[in-house]
C-alpha cells in the first residue's frame, strides 16, 4: 500500500509541475515558474523517497540526507519567488 501512495504522490507532483510550467509558458507570470520549479524538485524528492523506502530498504543504503537536501532545493525557488518577485 505504501508503494501505491508514494507513486501517487510522485504522479501528483509531476502533474502539478507540468501544469504550472505549461501555464507559465503561455502567460509568462513569474510565480508560475517558481511554483513549477518547486514541484519539479518535489518530483525528484518523491522519486528518492521511493528509492529509499521501496527499492533499497537495506539500512546500509540510506538516502535520507539526499531526500532532505532535495526537499530544501525544491523549496528554494518558490521561496525566492515569494520574497523577491513583485508583480
TAHU-V371760 format. One record per residue. N is the residue number from 1. RES is the residue in one letter. PHI is phi as a letter, one per 20 degrees, with the letter a starting at -180 (NA if undefined). PSI is psi in whole degrees, 0 to 359 (999 if undefined). Layout:
n={N/N}
res={RES/RES}
phi={PHI/PHI}
psi={PSI/PSI}
This chain:
n={1/2/3/4/5/6/7/8/9/10/11/12/13/14/15/16/17/18/19/20/21/22/23/24/25/26/27/28/29/30/31/32/33/34/35/36/37/38/39/40/41/42/43/44/45/46/47/48/49/50/51/52/53/54/55/56/57/58/59/60/61/62/63/64/65/66/67/68/69/70/71/72/73/74/75/76/77/78/79/80/81/82/83/84/85/86/87}
res={X/X/X/X/X/X/X/X/X/X/X/X/X/X/X/X/X/X/X/X/X/X/X/X/X/X/X/X/X/X/X/X/X/X/X/X/X/X/X/X/X/X/X/X/X/X/X/X/X/X/X/X/X/X/X/X/X/X/X/X/X/X/X/X/X/X/X/X/X/X/X/X/X/X/X/X/X/X/X/X/X/X/X/X/X/X/X}
phi={NA/f/f/f/f/f/f/f/f/f/f/f/f/f/f/f/f/f/f/f/f/f/f/f/f/f/d/m/e/f/f/f/f/f/f/f/f/f/f/f/f/f/f/f/f/f/f/f/f/f/f/f/e/d/f/d/f/f/f/f/d/d/d/f/f/f/f/f/f/f/f/f/f/f/e/f/f/f/f/f/f/f/e/d/e/c/e}
psi={323/324/318/318/317/318/321/323/317/318/322/317/322/317/318/315/315/315/319/316/326/319/324/318/328/316/338/29/123/329/330/324/311/322/320/320/323/312/331/319/326/333/314/318/316/324/318/325/317/316/319/318/327/308/314/72/357/146/337/346/86/120/19/317/318/322/317/321/320/326/318/314/330/324/341/317/320/320/317/313/323/330/312/347/134/101/999}
